[in-house]
Amino acid sequence: MALRAALNRLKRSTFLAALALGAAAAGAADVKVGYIYVGPKSDYGYNYAMDQGRMWVEKNVPGVKTMSFENVPENAEVERVMERMIKSGCTIIFPTSYGYLDPALNVAKKYPKVIFEHAGGFKTAPNLGTFFAGIDDAMYLAGMTAGGMTKTHKLGFLAAHPIPQVLRNINAFTRGAQAVDPLATTTVIWTGTWSDPGKEAEAANSLVDAGADVLTGHVDSPITYTQAAEKRGVMVVGYHADASKFAPKGWLVGAAWNWGPMMGRIIKSVGDGTWKPEHIRGDLKAGDAELTAFGPSVPQKVKDMVLAKEKEFKAGATQLWSGPIVKQDGAEAAPKGGMLAMASLESMDFLVKGVVGTVK
């Protein structure tokens, strides 16, 4: 067993060294990187943000060329796409959607010399790691903005699925709003899908009809609920990317990803032989998540308040997930002076007090 492990390490180090030499030679396509998206990269949301990261890599990482496939479902089809990429010469693949992890693990077993970096999750393999970024702080800041602007004290949140990342965003947004407006509540409507403009429009209108004067959400694309908010004359907070052009009057601010530098670091680590199958997690402080520009209706006093809190987060002076944190049913998730650990955050299964809705 020890001999086999040593041989595997030797094979792996030889492979990584070859990639490093290829990058140093700066051949036009010496390192080819593949990206897979569950939706269209023009969605001004999750897939758009990931593709912006890909384009950053092409522009800023020497010796790297990329290819991408969009609208790939979270089933056996993504395995076929990954194999197609490998046959096209990709030695690093970024499967970027939540449901790609198990298919990626299957393909990783078949192609041990290809490196896979999956967006999120807690499973690894010798040639598969995960990456993501905590956007919680940015969502909290966006919630503060909403809390400073709401007149009805009612906020609306469209959500795809009750997975930990979505629940974290709902809870962070709500806690931020309540820090400014203690009367604020967030009503959640689940769409049951990452992308369904019809359901998203219906949910947005239902939330406005129920009194919400600020909408936000966590679905793949913010376009539908942003346009619905603008049409109904209410305000909107974006998510994933800057979609302000779809609501020139109602846009408040957005919590956005900045994937490029993280992806670049990962690719370089493969090239220099330091890559390992770990869970890489960025944050607001590292620049992997950020606030978009504020909309024209946000007064300077609200901007100043939010930006002051942003400085605290970046300096480490304030921790979003420090207690007390109270669940909907009144139970304590974290006591005063306590802190939710990363493992607890990435397995979050509750909504905080002030959220109207259930975890389905």
Secondary structure, DSSP 8 states (H G I E B T S, - for coil): -HHHHHHHHHHHHHHHHHHHHHHHHT-TTSEEEEEE-SS-TTSSSHHHHHHHHHHHHHHHSTTEEEEEE-S--SSHHHHHHHHHHHHTT-SEEEE-SGGGHHHHHHHHHH-TTSEEEEES-S--BTTEEEEEE--HHHHHHHHHHHHHH-SSSEEEEEES---HHHHHHHHHHHHHHHHH-TT-EEEEEE-SSS--HHHHHHHHHHHHHTT-SEEEEESS-SHHHHHHHHHHT-EEEEEES--GGG-TTTEEEEEEE--HHHHHHHHHHHHHT---S-EEEE-TTTTSEEE----TTS-HHHHHHHHHHHHHHHHTS--TTBB-EEBTTS-EEE-BT-B--HHHHTT----BTTEES---
